[in-house]
């Protein structure tokens, strides 16, 4: 015999599991998100080294010129490269 969860029990299970996870980071294709990535990158020690530096510069330039999605992609790569650097 299988146990079936009632609708209130399902909701409670979802609320409990959601409470255990960290709050999600909202990522939208906006210039504000570009600025958020630039700010996050600035806190990383390896952000001034290559390839992070050139990726970040290109990402900022693209965001500033209205190519937000491409700029965000470059900035995300810059953050990943800065996090991976020793």
N, C-alpha and C positions, 0 to 999 in steps of 0.2 A: 504494500500500500504506500503510495507516495503522499507526502505532505504538501498541501497547496497553501500558499500564502493568501490571506484575504487582502483586499485593497488597502485597508489601513496598515496592515503589517508590511506590505510592499512599500508604502510611502515612508514608514518608519525606517525600514532598511535602507532606502535611498538617502534619507536625511542623515542617518548615522554614517554611511559610507562617504557622503559628501563632506561631512564635518571632519572626517579624518584626513582628508586631502588638503594640501595648501590651496589658498585661493588662486584661481586661474589668472593668468596675465592676459589682459585684453590686447590683442594685436590686430590693428586695423591698418589699412593702407592710407595713412594720413601723415602730414608733415609733423604732427605732434608725436607720432610713433617714431619717426626719424629722429626727432630730438631726444626721445627717451633712449633710443639705442646709442646715440652719440654720448649721452650722459653716462649710460652704463659702461660704455667702452672707456670713457675717461677715467673710470675708477680702477681699471685693470693695469697692472704694472707693465705688461708686455705690449700695450697699445701703441707705444712709440717705436716699436720695432717693426721691421718688414716681416710678413706682408700686411700686417694689421694696419699700419700707418697709411699705405697707399690705397688699400681697400676702403678704409674709412674716409679718406679724402675724396675718393671717387663717389662713394655713397652719399656724402654730404652734398657734393656738386650736383649729382643727379636729383636728389630730393629738392634742392634749391631751384633747379630748372624745371620742376614739375613732373619729373619722371620718378614718382614716389615709389612705385612697386620695384623698379629696378634698383633704386637707391637703397631701399630696405633690404633687398637681397644682398647687396654689397656690404651693408653695415652688419648684417647678421653673419656674413662670412668673416668680417673683421673681428667681431666678438668671439666667434669660434676659434679663429687663429690666435687671438690674444689669450684665450683660456688654455689653449693647447701648448703654448710656448712655456718652456721651463723657467 
